[in-house]
Amino acid sequence: MKLKVTLEEAEEGGYIVSCPALPGCHSQGDTAEEALENIREAIEGCLESLSDEKISSLTTQGKIVEVTV
C-alpha cells in the first residue's frame, strides 16, 4: 500500500512527518531519511488498529501541494 506523507523541516532542527490519510499519525527524525523510516513504523502501528474495511477505504489518491498565503 502506498500512502502520501508530508515532510517538513522542524524549527528546532530535524524533520516532522505526517500521514494525512491517517489522522494523528505523525513522527519525526533528525534526518529526512530517519523521519521517513519512523513514519513507516508509525503507519504500520496505525494500520494495525484499523479494520480491513477501513484500511481498504483509505485515500491513496490526491496530491499534497504547497500554497503561499
CHARMM-style PDB file with segment names, atoms N, HN, CA, C and O in Angstrom:
ATOM      1  N   MET     1       0.850  -1.165   0.000  1.00  0.00      PROA
ATOM      2  CA  MET     1       0.000   0.000   0.000  1.00  0.00      PROA
ATOM      3  C   MET     1       0.898   1.230   0.000  1.00  0.00      PROA
ATOM      4  O   MET     1       1.881   1.299   0.739  1.00  0.00      PROA
ATOM      5  N   LYS     2       0.548   2.195  -0.835  1.00  0.00      PROA
ATOM      6  HN  LYS     2      -0.250   2.139  -1.435  1.00  0.00      PROA
ATOM      7  CA  LYS     2       1.272   3.456  -0.878  1.00  0.00      PROA
ATOM      8  C   LYS     2       0.400   4.548  -0.288  1.00  0.00      PROA
ATOM      9  O   LYS     2      -0.758   4.705  -0.677  1.00  0.00      PROA
ATOM     10  N   LEU     3       0.949   5.297   0.642  1.00  0.00      PROA
ATOM     11  HN  LEU     3       1.889   5.169   0.958  1.00  0.00      PROA
ATOM     12  CA  LEU     3       0.263   6.433   1.249  1.00  0.00      PROA
ATOM     13  C   LEU     3       1.157   7.654   1.122  1.00  0.00      PROA
ATOM     14  O   LEU     3       2.382   7.549   1.177  1.00  0.00      PROA
ATOM     15  N   LYS     4       0.545   8.790   0.954  1.00  0.00      PROA
ATOM     16  HN  LYS     4      -0.450   8.875   0.908  1.00  0.00      PROA
ATOM     17  CA  LYS     4       1.295  10.037   0.869  1.00  0.00      PROA
ATOM     18  C   LYS     4       1.593  10.549   2.276  1.00  0.00      PROA
ATOM     19  O   LYS     4       0.782  10.405   3.191  1.00  0.00      PROA
ATOM     20  N   VAL     5       2.768  11.149   2.427  1.00  0.00      PROA
ATOM     21  HN  VAL     5       3.427  11.266   1.684  1.00  0.00      PROA
ATOM     22  CA  VAL     5       3.150  11.765   3.694  1.00  0.00      PROA
ATOM     23  C   VAL     5       3.657  13.178   3.418  1.00  0.00      PROA
ATOM     24  O   VAL     5       4.090  13.493   2.309  1.00  0.00      PROA
ATOM     25  N   THR     6       3.595  14.009   4.434  1.00  0.00      PROA
ATOM     26  HN  THR     6       3.243  13.753   5.335  1.00  0.00      PROA
ATOM     27  CA  THR     6       4.200  15.340   4.354  1.00  0.00      PROA
ATOM     28  C   THR     6       5.470  15.324   5.186  1.00  0.00      PROA
ATOM     29  O   THR     6       5.507  14.743   6.271  1.00  0.00      PROA
ATOM     30  N   LEU     7       6.496  15.957   4.677  1.00  0.00      PROA
ATOM     31  HN  LEU     7       6.466  16.429   3.796  1.00  0.00      PROA
ATOM     32  CA  LEU     7       7.793  16.014   5.347  1.00  0.00      PROA
ATOM     33  C   LEU     7       8.188  17.483   5.439  1.00  0.00      PROA
ATOM     34  O   LEU     7       8.312  18.166   4.423  1.00  0.00      PROA
ATOM     35  N   GLU     8       8.384  17.960   6.662  1.00  0.00      PROA
ATOM     36  HN  GLU     8       8.283  17.404   7.487  1.00  0.00      PROA
ATOM     37  CA  GLU     8       8.719  19.367   6.884  1.00  0.00      PROA
ATOM     38  C   GLU     8       9.937  19.484   7.779  1.00  0.00      PROA
ATOM     39  O   GLU     8      10.136  18.675   8.685  1.00  0.00      PROA
ATOM     40  N   GLU     9      10.748  20.495   7.518  1.00  0.00      PROA
ATOM     41  HN  GLU     9      10.586  21.152   6.781  1.00  0.00      PROA
ATOM     42  CA  GLU     9      11.854  20.781   8.427  1.00  0.00      PROA
ATOM     43  C   GLU     9      11.284  21.396   9.694  1.00  0.00      PROA
ATOM     44  O   GLU     9      10.448  22.297   9.631  1.00  0.00      PROA
ATOM     45  N   ALA    10      11.728  20.915  10.830  1.00  0.00      PROA
ATOM     46  HN  ALA    10      12.407  20.182  10.881  1.00  0.00      PROA
ATOM     47  CA  ALA    10      11.282  21.441  12.122  1.00  0.00      PROA
ATOM     48  C   ALA    10      12.101  22.682  12.472  1.00  0.00      PROA
ATOM     49  O   ALA    10      13.289  22.756  12.159  1.00  0.00      PROA
ATOM     50  N   GLU    11      11.467  23.645  13.117  1.00  0.00      PROA
ATOM     51  HN  GLU    11      10.502  23.584  13.371  1.00  0.00      PROA
ATOM     52  CA  GLU    11      12.156  24.882  13.503  1.00  0.00      PROA
ATOM     53  C   GLU    11      13.359  24.610  14.402  1.00  0.00      PROA
ATOM     54  O   GLU    11      14.380  25.290  14.309  1.00  0.00      PROA
ATOM     55  N   GLU    12      13.229  23.616  15.268  1.00  0.00      PROA
ATOM     56  HN  GLU    12      12.399  23.063  15.344  1.00  0.00      PROA
ATOM     57  CA  GLU    12      14.304  23.309  16.211  1.00  0.00      PROA
ATOM     58  C   GLU    12      15.334  22.342  15.634  1.00  0.00      PROA
ATOM     59  O   GLU    12      16.245  21.907  16.338  1.00  0.00      PROA
ATOM     60  N   GLY    13      15.190  22.006  14.357  1.00  0.00      PROA
ATOM     61  HN  GLY    13      14.450  22.359  13.785  1.00  0.00      PROA
ATOM     62  CA  GLY    13      16.086  21.067  13.694  1.00  0.00      PROA
ATOM     63  C   GLY    13      15.403  19.734  13.488  1.00  0.00      PROA
ATOM     64  O   GLY    13      14.445  19.406  14.188  1.00  0.00      PROA
ATOM     65  N   GLY    14      15.881  18.976  12.545  1.00  0.00      PROA
ATOM     66  HN  GLY    14      16.659  19.242  11.976  1.00  0.00      PROA
ATOM     67  CA  GLY    14      15.272  17.692  12.232  1.00  0.00      PROA
ATOM     68  C   GLY    14      14.062  17.857  11.338  1.00  0.00      PROA
ATOM     69  O   GLY    14      13.870  18.902  10.716  1.00  0.00      PROA
ATOM     70  N   TYR    15      13.254  16.824  11.277  1.00  0.00      PROA
ATOM     71  HN  TYR    15      13.409  15.975  11.782  1.00  0.00      PROA
ATOM     72  CA  TYR    15      12.110  16.787  10.378  1.00  0.00      PROA
ATOM     73  C   TYR    15      10.876  16.249  11.086  1.00  0.00      PROA
ATOM     74  O   TYR    15      10.965  15.410  11.982  1.00  0.00      PROA
ATOM     75  N   ILE    16       9.728  16.750  10.662  1.00  0.00      PROA
ATOM     76  HN  ILE    16       9.656  17.431   9.934  1.00  0.00      PROA
ATOM     77  CA  ILE    16       8.427  16.283  11.137  1.00  0.00      PROA
ATOM     78  C   ILE    16       7.722  15.685   9.931  1.00  0.00      PROA
ATOM     79  O   ILE    16       7.738  16.267   8.847  1.00  0.00      PROA
ATOM     80  N   VAL    17       7.109  14.535  10.114  1.00  0.00      PROA
ATOM     81  HN  VAL    17       7.096  14.062  10.995  1.00  0.00      PROA
ATOM     82  CA  VAL    17       6.428  13.865   9.006  1.00  0.00      PROA
ATOM     83  C   VAL    17       5.060  13.389   9.476  1.00  0.00      PROA
ATOM     84  O   VAL    17       4.907  12.917  10.603  1.00  0.00      PROA
ATOM     85  N   SER    18       4.063  13.518   8.595  1.00  0.00      PROA
ATOM     86  HN  SER    18       4.187  13.901   7.679  1.00  0.00      PROA
ATOM     87  CA  SER    18       2.679  13.144   8.913  1.00  0.00      PROA
ATOM     88  C   SER    18       2.071  12.395   7.742  1.00  0.00      PROA
ATOM     89  O   SER    18       2.507  12.542   6.600  1.00  0.00      PROA
ATOM     90  N   CYS    19       1.064  11.595   8.037  1.00  0.00      PROA
ATOM     91  HN  CYS    19       0.710  11.475   8.964  1.00  0.00      PROA
ATOM     92  CA  CYS    19       0.314  10.873   7.011  1.00  0.00      PROA
ATOM     93  C   CYS    19      -1.125  11.391   7.030  1.00  0.00      PROA
ATOM     94  O   CYS    19      -1.900  11.001   7.903  1.00  0.00      PROA
ATOM     95  N   PRO    20      -1.503  12.265   6.081  1.00  0.00      PROA
ATOM     96  CA  PRO    20      -2.844  12.852   6.088  1.00  0.00      PROA
ATOM     97  C   PRO    20      -3.981  11.825   6.029  1.00  0.00      PROA
ATOM     98  O   PRO    20      -5.062  12.085   6.556  1.00  0.00      PROA
ATOM     99  N   ALA    21      -3.763  10.678   5.407  1.00  0.00      PROA
ATOM    100  HN  ALA    21      -2.884  10.467   4.979  1.00  0.00      PROA
ATOM    101  CA  ALA    21      -4.810   9.661   5.312  1.00  0.00      PROA
ATOM    102  C   ALA    21      -5.094   9.005   6.661  1.00  0.00      PROA
ATOM    103  O   ALA    21      -6.135   8.372   6.839  1.00  0.00      PROA
ATOM    104  N   LEU    22      -4.175   9.154   7.605  1.00  0.00      PROA
ATOM    105  HN  LEU    22      -3.329   9.668   7.461  1.00  0.00      PROA
ATOM    106  CA  LEU    22      -4.316   8.567   8.939  1.00  0.00      PROA
ATOM    107  C   LEU    22      -4.191   9.684   9.974  1.00  0.00      PROA
ATOM    108  O   LEU    22      -3.106   9.905  10.513  1.00  0.00      PROA
ATOM    109  N   PRO    23      -5.279  10.387  10.257  1.00  0.00      PROA
ATOM    110  CA  PRO    23      -5.218  11.493  11.216  1.00  0.00      PROA
ATOM    111  C   PRO    23      -4.568  11.060  12.533  1.00  0.00      PROA
ATOM    112  O   PRO    23      -4.901  10.019  13.099  1.00  0.00      PROA
ATOM    113  N   GLY    24      -3.650  11.874  12.993  1.00  0.00      PROA
ATOM    114  HN  GLY    24      -3.379  12.719  12.533  1.00  0.00      PROA
ATOM    115  CA  GLY    24      -2.951  11.562  14.233  1.00  0.00      PROA
ATOM    116  C   GLY    24      -1.689  10.747  14.042  1.00  0.00      PROA
ATOM    117  O   GLY    24      -0.970  10.485  15.006  1.00  0.00      PROA
ATOM    118  N   CYS    25      -1.406  10.341  12.813  1.00  0.00      PROA
ATOM    119  HN  CYS    25      -1.990  10.553  12.029  1.00  0.00      PROA
ATOM    120  CA  CYS    25      -0.220   9.530  12.533  1.00  0.00      PROA
ATOM    121  C   CYS    25       0.928  10.464  12.147  1.00  0.00      PROA
ATOM    122  O   CYS    25       0.996  10.946  11.016  1.00  0.00      PROA
ATOM    123  N   HSD    26       1.823  10.708  13.098  1.00  0.00      PROA
ATOM    124  HN  HSD    26       1.768  10.316  14.016  1.00  0.00      PROA
ATOM    125  CA  HSD    26       2.940  11.631  12.918  1.00  0.00      PROA
ATOM    126  C   HSD    26       4.209  10.985  13.456  1.00  0.00      PROA
ATOM    127  O   HSD    26       4.160  10.055  14.260  1.00  0.00      PROA
ATOM    128  N   SER    27       5.339  11.493  12.997  1.00  0.00      PROA
ATOM    129  HN  SER    27       5.379  12.249  12.344  1.00  0.00      PROA
ATOM    130  CA  SER    27       6.616  11.067  13.551  1.00  0.00      PROA
ATOM    131  C   SER    27       7.638  12.162  13.293  1.00  0.00      PROA
ATOM    132  O   SER    27       7.301  13.238  12.799  1.00  0.00      PROA
ATOM    133  N   GLN    28       8.873  11.881  13.628  1.00  0.00      PROA
ATOM    134  HN  GLN    28       9.147  11.007  14.029  1.00  0.00      PROA
ATOM    135  CA  GLN    28       9.943  12.856  13.434  1.00  0.00      PROA
ATOM    136  C   GLN    28      11.262  12.117  13.315  1.00  0.00      PROA
ATOM    137  O   GLN    28      11.338  10.911  13.547  1.00  0.00      PROA
ATOM    138  N   GLY    29      12.296  12.857  12.952  1.00  0.00      PROA
ATOM    139  HN  GLY    29      12.233  13.837  12.764  1.00  0.00      PROA
ATOM    140  CA  GLY    29      13.628  12.287  12.871  1.00  0.00      PROA
ATOM    141  C   GLY    29      14.661  13.379  12.722  1.00  0.00      PROA
ATOM    142  O   GLY    29      14.332  14.506  12.352  1.00  0.00      PROA
ATOM    143  N   ASP    30      15.907  13.055  13.007  1.00  0.00      PROA
ATOM    144  HN  ASP    30      16.175  12.140  13.308  1.00  0.00      PROA
ATOM    145  CA  ASP    30      16.995  14.024  12.874  1.00  0.00      PROA
ATOM    146  C   ASP    30      17.307  14.307  11.408  1.00  0.00      PROA
ATOM    147  O   ASP    30      17.728  15.412  11.064  1.00  0.00      PROA
ATOM    148  N   THR    31      17.102  13.311  10.541  1.00  0.00      PROA
ATOM    149  HN  THR    31      16.760  12.413  10.821  1.00  0.00      PROA
ATOM    150  CA  THR    31      17.307  13.472   9.101  1.00  0.00      PROA
ATOM    151  C   THR    31      16.011  13.124   8.384  1.00  0.00      PROA
ATOM    152  O   THR    31      15.117  12.508   8.963  1.00  0.00      PROA
ATOM    153  N   ALA    32      15.916  13.525   7.115  1.00  0.00      PROA
ATOM    154  HN  ALA    32      16.643  14.026   6.645  1.00  0.00      PROA
ATOM    155  CA  ALA    32      14.727  13.185   6.333  1.00  0.00      PROA
ATOM    156  C   ALA    32      14.580  11.666   6.236  1.00  0.00      PROA
ATOM    157  O   ALA    32      13.473  11.140   6.345  1.00  0.00      PROA
ATOM    158  N   GLU    33      15.685  10.970   6.032  1.00  0.00      PROA
ATOM    159  HN  GLU    33      16.585  11.397   5.943  1.00  0.00      PROA
ATOM    160  CA  GLU    33      15.641   9.511   5.911  1.00  0.00      PROA
ATOM    161  C   GLU    33      15.136   8.864   7.195  1.00  0.00      PROA
ATOM    162  O   GLU    33      14.317   7.945   7.155  1.00  0.00      PROA
ATOM    163  N   GLU    34      15.628   9.348   8.335  1.00  0.00      PROA
ATOM    164  HN  GLU    34      16.292  10.095   8.367  1.00  0.00      PROA
ATOM    165  CA  GLU    34      15.187   8.804   9.622  1.00  0.00      PROA
ATOM    166  C   GLU    34      13.704   9.088   9.848  1.00  0.00      PROA
ATOM    167  O   GLU    34      12.970   8.223  10.326  1.00  0.00      PROA
ATOM    168  N   ALA    35      13.263  10.295   9.506  1.00  0.00      PROA
ATOM    169  HN  ALA    35      13.859  10.997   9.117  1.00  0.00      PROA
ATOM    170  CA  ALA    35      11.852  10.648   9.674  1.00  0.00      PROA
ATOM    171  C   ALA    35      10.966   9.755   8.811  1.00  0.00      PROA
ATOM    172  O   ALA    35       9.906   9.318   9.260  1.00  0.00      PROA
ATOM    173  N   LEU    36      11.389   9.478   7.575  1.00  0.00      PROA
ATOM    174  HN  LEU    36      12.250   9.833   7.210  1.00  0.00      PROA
ATOM    175  CA  LEU    36      10.593   8.621   6.692  1.00  0.00      PROA
ATOM    176  C   LEU    36      10.550   7.182   7.200  1.00  0.00      PROA
ATOM    177  O   LEU    36       9.511   6.527   7.111  1.00  0.00      PROA
ATOM    178  N   GLU    37      11.652   6.691   7.725  1.00  0.00      PROA
ATOM    179  HN  GLU    37      12.495   7.223   7.798  1.00  0.00      PROA
ATOM    180  CA  GLU    37      11.646   5.345   8.310  1.00  0.00      PROA
ATOM    181  C   GLU    37      10.728   5.310   9.527  1.00  0.00      PROA
ATOM    182  O   GLU    37       9.986   4.347   9.719  1.00  0.00      PROA
ATOM    183  N   ASN    38      10.777   6.350  10.343  1.00  0.00      PROA
ATOM    184  HN  ASN    38      11.379   7.132  10.186  1.00  0.00      PROA
ATOM    185  CA  ASN    38       9.926   6.402  11.533  1.00  0.00      PROA
ATOM    186  C   ASN    38       8.449   6.474  11.174  1.00  0.00      PROA
ATOM    187  O   ASN    38       7.623   5.872  11.860  1.00  0.00      PROA
ATOM    188  N   ILE    39       8.095   7.203  10.105  1.00  0.00      PROA
ATOM    189  HN  ILE    39       8.766   7.692   9.547  1.00  0.00      PROA
ATOM    190  CA  ILE    39       6.677   7.284   9.737  1.00  0.00      PROA
ATOM    191  C   ILE    39       6.205   5.944   9.177  1.00  0.00      PROA
ATOM    192  O   ILE    39       5.039   5.589   9.349  1.00  0.00      PROA
ATOM    193  N   ARG    40       7.075   5.200   8.517  1.00  0.00      PROA
ATOM    194  HN  ARG    40       8.022   5.489   8.378  1.00  0.00      PROA
ATOM    195  CA  ARG    40       6.685   3.855   8.055  1.00  0.00      PROA
ATOM    196  C   ARG    40       6.269   3.003   9.254  1.00  0.00      PROA
ATOM    197  O   ARG    40       5.247   2.317   9.219  1.00  0.00      PROA
ATOM    198  N   GLU    41       7.069   3.058  10.306  1.00  0.00      PROA
ATOM    199  HN  GLU    41       7.899   3.615  10.335  1.00  0.00      PROA
ATOM    200  CA  GLU    41       6.746   2.298  11.516  1.00  0.00      PROA
ATOM    201  C   GLU    41       5.463   2.814  12.159  1.00  0.00      PROA
ATOM    202  O   GLU    41       4.643   2.023  12.625  1.00  0.00      PROA
ATOM    203  N   ALA    42       5.285   4.128  12.188  1.00  0.00      PROA
ATOM    204  HN  ALA    42       5.951   4.770  11.809  1.00  0.00      PROA
ATOM    205  CA  ALA    42       4.068   4.709  12.769  1.00  0.00      PROA
ATOM    206  C   ALA    42       2.840   4.308  11.957  1.00  0.00      PROA
ATOM    207  O   ALA    42       1.795   3.991  12.525  1.00  0.00      PROA
ATOM    208  N   ILE    43       2.962   4.320  10.630  1.00  0.00      PROA
ATOM    209  HN  ILE    43       3.811   4.578  10.168  1.00  0.00      PROA
ATOM    210  CA  ILE    43       1.844   3.923   9.769  1.00  0.00      PROA
ATOM    211  C   ILE    43       1.487   2.466  10.021  1.00  0.00      PROA
ATOM    212  O   ILE    43       0.309   2.127  10.128  1.00  0.00      PROA
ATOM    213  N   GLU    44       2.487   1.607  10.117  1.00  0.00      PROA
ATOM    214  HN  GLU    44       3.444   1.882  10.030  1.00  0.00      PROA
ATOM    215  CA  GLU    44       2.216   0.193  10.404  1.00  0.00      PROA
ATOM    216  C   GLU    44       1.443   0.053  11.706  1.00  0.00      PROA
ATOM    217  O   GLU    44       0.496  -0.730  11.783  1.00  0.00      PROA
ATOM    218  N   GLY    45       1.832   0.799  12.723  1.00  0.00      PROA
ATOM    219  HN  GLY    45       2.601   1.435  12.660  1.00  0.00      PROA
ATOM    220  CA  GLY    45       1.125   0.758  14.004  1.00  0.00      PROA
ATOM    221  C   GLY    45      -0.298   1.257  13.884  1.00  0.00      PROA
ATOM    222  O   GLY    45      -1.215   0.669  14.459  1.00  0.00      PROA
ATOM    223  N   CYS    46      -0.495   2.340  13.139  1.00  0.00      PROA
ATOM    224  HN  CYS    46       0.250   2.818  12.672  1.00  0.00      PROA
ATOM    225  CA  CYS    46      -1.848   2.874  12.942  1.00  0.00      PROA
ATOM    226  C   CYS    46      -2.718   1.881  12.179  1.00  0.00      PROA
ATOM    227  O   CYS    46      -3.886   1.690  12.516  1.00  0.00      PROA
ATOM    228  N   LEU    47      -2.154   1.252  11.157  1.00  0.00      PROA
ATOM    229  HN  LEU    47      -1.205   1.407  10.884  1.00  0.00      PROA
ATOM    230  CA  LEU    47      -2.930   0.301  10.356  1.00  0.00      PROA
ATOM    231  C   LEU    47      -3.344  -0.922  11.172  1.00  0.00      PROA
ATOM    232  O   LEU    47      -4.415  -1.484  10.945  1.00  0.00      PROA
ATOM    233  N   GLU    48      -2.500  -1.337  12.120  1.00  0.00      PROA
ATOM    234  HN  GLU    48      -1.630  -0.880  12.304  1.00  0.00      PROA
ATOM    235  CA  GLU    48      -2.831  -2.494  12.956  1.00  0.00      PROA
ATOM    236  C   GLU    48      -4.106  -2.275  13.754  1.00  0.00      PROA
ATOM    237  O   GLU    48      -4.805  -3.232  14.088  1.00  0.00      PROA
ATOM    238  N   SER    49      -4.410  -1.021  14.060  1.00  0.00      PROA
ATOM    239  HN  SER    49      -3.842  -0.244  13.788  1.00  0.00      PROA
ATOM    240  CA  SER    49      -5.595  -0.732  14.868  1.00  0.00      PROA
ATOM    241  C   SER    49      -6.863  -0.548  14.033  1.00  0.00      PROA
ATOM    242  O   SER    49      -7.944  -0.355  14.589  1.00  0.00      PROA
ATOM    243  N   LEU    50      -6.740  -0.605  12.712  1.00  0.00      PROA
ATOM    244  HN  LEU    50      -5.861  -0.762  12.260  1.00  0.00      PROA
ATOM    245  CA  LEU    50      -7.900  -0.402  11.841  1.00  0.00      PROA
ATOM    246  C   LEU    50      -8.433  -1.732  11.315  1.00  0.00      PROA
ATOM    247  O   LEU    50      -7.686  -2.700  11.173  1.00  0.00      PROA
ATOM    248  N   SER    51      -9.726  -1.765  11.030  1.00  0.00      PROA
ATOM    249  HN  SER    51     -10.333  -0.979  11.146  1.00  0.00      PROA
ATOM    250  CA  SER    51     -10.326  -2.947  10.415  1.00  0.00      PROA
ATOM    251  C   SER    51      -9.926  -2.996   8.943  1.00  0.00      PROA
ATOM    252  O   SER    51      -9.519  -1.985   8.371  1.00  0.00      PROA
ATOM    253  N   ASP    52     -10.044  -4.177   8.334  1.00  0.00      PROA
ATOM    254  HN  ASP    52     -10.374  -4.998   8.799  1.00  0.00      PROA
ATOM    255  CA  ASP    52      -9.734  -4.328   6.910  1.00  0.00      PROA
ATOM    256  C   ASP    52     -10.585  -3.395   6.060  1.00  0.00      PROA
ATOM    257  O   ASP    52     -10.112  -2.853   5.061  1.00  0.00      PROA
ATOM    258  N   GLU    53     -11.840  -3.209   6.458  1.00  0.00      PROA
ATOM    259  HN  GLU    53     -12.224  -3.650   7.270  1.00  0.00      PROA
ATOM    260  CA  GLU    53     -12.744  -2.332   5.707  1.00  0.00      PROA
ATOM    261  C   GLU    53     -12.230  -0.891   5.717  1.00  0.00      PROA
ATOM    262  O   GLU    53     -12.226  -0.218   4.687  1.00  0.00      PROA
ATOM    263  N   LYS    54     -11.804  -0.434   6.876  1.00  0.00      PROA
ATOM    264  HN  LYS    54     -11.808  -0.981   7.713  1.00  0.00      PROA
ATOM    265  CA  LYS    54     -11.293   0.941   6.969  1.00  0.00      PROA
ATOM    266  C   LYS    54      -9.983   1.088   6.201  1.00  0.00      PROA
ATOM    267  O   LYS    54      -9.745   2.120   5.573  1.00  0.00      PROA
ATOM    268  N   ILE    55      -9.148   0.081   6.248  1.00  0.00      PROA
ATOM    269  HN  ILE    55      -9.341  -0.757   6.758  1.00  0.00      PROA
ATOM    270  CA  ILE    55      -7.884   0.139   5.512  1.00  0.00      PROA
ATOM    271  C   ILE    55      -8.144   0.237   4.018  1.00  0.00      PROA
ATOM    272  O   ILE    55      -7.495   1.022   3.327  1.00  0.00      PROA
ATOM    273  N   SER    56      -9.085  -0.552   3.514  1.00  0.00      PROA
ATOM    274  HN  SER    56      -9.612  -1.190   4.076  1.00  0.00      PROA
ATOM    275  CA  SER    56      -9.365  -0.531   2.077  1.00  0.00      PROA
ATOM    276  C   SER    56     -10.003   0.776   1.632  1.00  0.00      PROA
ATOM    277  O   SER    56      -9.989   1.092   0.442  1.00  0.00      PROA
ATOM    278  N   SER    57     -10.562   1.542   2.563  1.00  0.00      PROA
ATOM    279  HN  SER    57     -10.574   1.286   3.530  1.00  0.00      PROA
ATOM    280  CA  SER    57     -11.203   2.802   2.190  1.00  0.00      PROA
ATOM    281  C   SER    57     -10.272   4.008   2.337  1.00  0.00      PROA
ATOM    282  O   SER    57     -10.685   5.140   2.083  1.00  0.00      PROA
ATOM    283  N   LEU    58      -9.028   3.778   2.742  1.00  0.00      PROA
ATOM    284  HN  LEU    58      -8.693   2.859   2.949  1.00  0.00      PROA
ATOM    285  CA  LEU    58      -8.098   4.895   2.893  1.00  0.00      PROA
ATOM    286  C   LEU    58      -7.862   5.569   1.552  1.00  0.00      PROA
ATOM    287  O   LEU    58      -7.783   4.909   0.516  1.00  0.00      PROA
ATOM    288  N   THR    59      -7.752   6.865   1.582  1.00  0.00      PROA
ATOM    289  HN  THR    59      -7.816   7.402   2.424  1.00  0.00      PROA
ATOM    290  CA  THR    59      -7.493   7.628   0.372  1.00  0.00      PROA
ATOM    291  C   THR    59      -6.016   7.530   0.024  1.00  0.00      PROA
ATOM    292  O   THR    59      -5.160   7.987   0.781  1.00  0.00      PROA
ATOM    293  N   THR    60      -5.725   6.937  -1.116  1.00  0.00      PROA
ATOM    294  HN  THR    60      -6.421   6.566  -1.731  1.00  0.00      PROA
ATOM    295  CA  THR    60      -4.342   6.836  -1.568  1.00  0.00      PROA
ATOM    296  C   THR    60      -4.100   7.728  -2.776  1.00  0.00      PROA
ATOM    297  O   THR    60      -2.968   7.833  -3.248  1.00  0.00      PROA
ATOM    298  N   GLN    61      -5.133   8.364  -3.277  1.00  0.00      PROA
ATOM    299  HN  GLN    61      -6.053   8.279  -2.894  1.00  0.00      PROA
ATOM    300  CA  GLN    61      -5.010   9.266  -4.414  1.00  0.00      PROA
ATOM    301  C   GLN    61      -4.891  10.694  -3.917  1.00  0.00      PROA
ATOM    302  O   GLN    61      -5.011  10.959  -2.721  1.00  0.00      PROA
ATOM    303  N   GLY    62      -4.660  11.591  -4.824  1.00  0.00      PROA
ATOM    304  HN  GLY    62      -4.563  11.375  -5.795  1.00  0.00      PROA
ATOM    305  CA  GLY    62      -4.613  13.002  -4.478  1.00  0.00      PROA
ATOM    306  C   GLY    62      -3.198  13.527  -4.456  1.00  0.00      PROA
ATOM    307  O   GLY    62      -2.230  12.793  -4.656  1.00  0.00      PROA
ATOM    308  N   LYS    63      -3.107  14.808  -4.210  1.00  0.00      PROA
ATOM    309  HN  LYS    63      -3.893  15.404  -4.047  1.00  0.00      PROA
ATOM    310  CA  LYS    63      -1.816  15.482  -4.194  1.00  0.00      PROA
ATOM    311  C   LYS    63      -1.690  16.299  -2.921  1.00  0.00      PROA
ATOM    312  O   LYS    63      -2.681  16.762  -2.356  1.00  0.00      PROA
ATOM    313  N   ILE    64      -0.491  16.460  -2.497  1.00  0.00      PROA
ATOM    314  HN  ILE    64       0.314  16.083  -2.956  1.00  0.00      PROA
ATOM    315  CA  ILE    64      -0.190  17.400  -1.429  1.00  0.00      PROA
ATOM    316  C   ILE    64       0.556  18.533  -2.109  1.00  0.00      PROA
ATOM    317  O   ILE    64       1.623  18.330  -2.689  1.00  0.00      PROA
ATOM    318  N   VAL    65      -0.008  19.718  -2.032  1.00  0.00      PROA
ATOM    319  HN  VAL    65      -0.874  19.883  -1.560  1.00  0.00      PROA
ATOM    320  CA  VAL    65       0.573  20.863  -2.725  1.00  0.00      PROA
ATOM    321  C   VAL    65       0.881  21.980  -1.741  1.00  0.00      PROA
ATOM    322  O   VAL    65       0.320  22.037  -0.646  1.00  0.00      PROA
ATOM    323  N   GLU    66       1.767  22.851  -2.142  1.00  0.00      PROA
ATOM    324  HN  GLU    66       2.223  22.805  -3.031  1.00  0.00      PROA
ATOM    325  CA  GLU    66       2.138  23.995  -1.317  1.00  0.00      PROA
ATOM    326  C   GLU    66       1.372  25.216  -1.795  1.00  0.00      PROA
ATOM    327  O   GLU    66       1.264  25.459  -2.997  1.00  0.00      PROA
ATOM    328  N   VAL    67       0.847  25.978  -0.858  1.00  0.00      PROA
ATOM    329  HN  VAL    67       0.935  25.780   0.118  1.00  0.00      PROA
ATOM    330  CA  VAL    67       0.096  27.186  -1.166  1.00  0.00      PROA
ATOM    331  C   VAL    67       0.744  28.347  -0.420  1.00  0.00      PROA
ATOM    332  O   VAL    67       1.032  28.240   0.772  1.00  0.00      PROA
ATOM    333  N   THR    68       0.969  29.431  -1.105  1.00  0.00      PROA
ATOM    334  HN  THR    68       0.735  29.518  -2.073  1.00  0.00      PROA
ATOM    335  CA  THR    68       1.525  30.622  -0.478  1.00  0.00      PROA
ATOM    336  C   THR    68       0.391  31.557  -0.098  1.00  0.00      PROA
ATOM    337  O   THR    68      -0.472  31.853  -0.925  1.00  0.00      PROA
ATOM    338  N   VAL    69       0.382  32.029   1.148  1.00  0.00      PROA
ATOM    339  HN  VAL    69       1.083  31.789   1.819  1.00  0.00      PROA
ATOM    340  CA  VAL    69      -0.657  32.969   1.601  1.00  0.00      PROA
ATOM    341  C   VAL    69      -0.014  34.223   2.155  1.00  0.00      PROA
ATOM    342  OT1 VAL    69      -0.716  35.137   2.588  1.00  0.00      PROA
TER     343      VAL     69
END
